[in-house]
Amino acid sequence: MSQRSVTILGSTGSVGANTVDLIDHAPEQFRVEALVANSNVVKLAEQAKRLRPALVAVADEAAYAPLKEALAGQGIEIAAGAEAVIAAAARPSDVVVAAIVGAAGLQPTLAAVRRGAIVGLANKETLVCAGTIVMAEAAKAGATIVPVDSEHSAIHQVLDGDNRCSIEKIVLTASGGPFRTLSKAEMAAVTPEQAVAHPNWSMGAKISVDSASMMNKGLEVIEAFHLFAMPEDRIEVLVHPQSVIHSMVSYVDGSVLAQLGTPDMRTPISLALAWPKRMATPGKRLDLAAVSQLTFEAPDAERFPALGLARAALRQGGAVPTILNAANEVAVQAFLDRRIGFLDIAGLVERCMDRLSDRQIASLEDVLAVDAEARRLAAALMEHC
């Protein structure tokens, strides 16, 4: 494989840092065009000094001066602000790893899609908020979207795209998170520290809370709907605590194809970096004899209502998935800030969905407007939680 140029959107987060690690292990295969982060100047500057990108951009304009000072004399272009982040995504590079957390990643990811890049999509909220728009733009520009979520990467690897009529269903596996065995009464008292302590995966705070509530799996159902053109009623969720089988595809002849591996995000990231080939990774190899046992169970809709809310949002369509995502982002941050309880997250999301369900989306501007309106409503409703 000839050397590829790479832009990393969200380089200081969990997925971004794992991408940097892979590039560190294969410097002959990749050249970094741009690194983008929100505000973590120390980590971003350290990455830039190692990887020598042409551009480094921060979303937080207040971080510009300290970043410029940290990279003085390095010969690296520095930019700041929301428009700078979008411009960084639009710069020529072969691969863009889209790992900005939340709806904030939508416009930069769309900029990469519109120029026809290979987009390693780790930002599921992009498709939750604007899946129809993004997929249409990808088809128009000839962009290749390679999912980086471990579940969607697994499906991507075992899906027979040329014979879609032979697919019976796709099965997204879920670890069940840290509260899989807790009662609702016990979950009412959990802390942010407990929620972010995922039993299998090393992830950022927001996605860890989403995993604990199973909202993350609901968002993945919506993402799978757009990525694989699969109806909601043919997307199953199965709790698999060991996180060894990352997802499965069931075919009409009774065959079930699964992708297995250790819970290491570097595997799906590497697939996006090297697509359509594969590259060596430094991760631990799967030892099934040591794992010994794989178990499965159905998700509990009563204890984890967020999954049902996401399915309802997908069935309703229109602006409801955008509302779901925006309200959830506000609620999760409020939980992390100890302003609401863990069980209040799903309740707040449901109320926002009910209040704004008549909104419609026909353009990116509509998405942004509905997103902002849902956030305002969630903040207002939160005062009464």
C-alpha positions, 0 to 999 in steps of 0.5 A: 500500500502506498503512503496515505494521507490522513486527517484525524477529527477528534485526535485527542479523544479515545478513537483519535488517540488509538488512530495516532497509536496505529500511525505511530506503529506504521509511519511508512504507511501514513502521512498526517495532513491535519489533526483536529481537537476541541481544546486539549492543547497539551495532548494535541501539541504532543501529537503534532510534534510527533506526527508533523501534520501540515495543520493543527486546528482547535474548535475552542478559539480560546485554545488558539494562543496556548496552542500557537505557543506550544508549537512555536517554531515547528512550522505547523499551520495553526487554526481555531474555531468551528469554521477552521475545523470544517476547513480542516476536514475539507483539506485534501487527504486520502482518509478522514477519521471522523471521531468528534463526539456528538452532533458537533462532528456532523458538519466536519464529517459532511465536509469530508464526505462531500469531497469524496474521501474515505471516511472512517466514521466513528461519530455515530451521531452524524448518521443519527442526526442527518443519516439521509442527507449524509448518505445521499451526499456520499453517493453523490461525491463517491465517498467511501464510508467505512464504519469504525464503531466495532459493531458496524465494522463487524457487519461491514466485514461479513455483509454480502453486499452483492446479495442483500436479498439473502440477508435475514437480519443483522445482529448488533451485540452489546456488552450490557455495560456496567449496570447490566445486572443492577435493578432500577432501584440500584441504578437510581443511585449510581454515580458518574464514576460508576457509569464511565467504568466500562467493563470491557472497552476504554472509551470517553465519558459520553459514550461510556454513559450511553453504553451504561444506559444502552442509548449507545446501542439505540443510536447504533440501530439508527446508524445501521439503518442508514449504513446498511439500508436495513429496516428497523425490524430486521436489526436485532440487539443481543447482549453479549457480556464478553464483547468477543463477537462484535456483531453478526449477519443472519442469512435466509439459509440459516447461516450466521456469520460473525466477526470476532476479536478482542475489545480493541478499537484499533482493529476497526480503526485499522480497517478504515485506515487501510481500506480495502486492505488490512494492516497489522495492529499491535493489539492482543490476539483473541484466545478463545480457549482462555475466554472459555465461554460466550453468553448471550441474553436479550436486552431488558427493555424495562430497565433500559428504556433508552433502546426502545426510545431510539427504535421509536425515533427511527420508526417515527423518522423526520426530525425525531432521531435528531431530537433524541440525540440532542436531548440525550447529549444534554442529559448525559452532560447533566448527569456527568455534572451531577445535576440529574440522576442516571434514570432521569436521562431517558425520561428527559429524552422521551419528553423532548421527543414528545414535545417536538415530534412534529418537526421536519427535516429537509436540509442540513439547516433544518438539522441544525435548527432542530438540534438547537431547539431540542437542546434548549427544550432539554435544558428547560425541562431539566430544571424540573427533573 
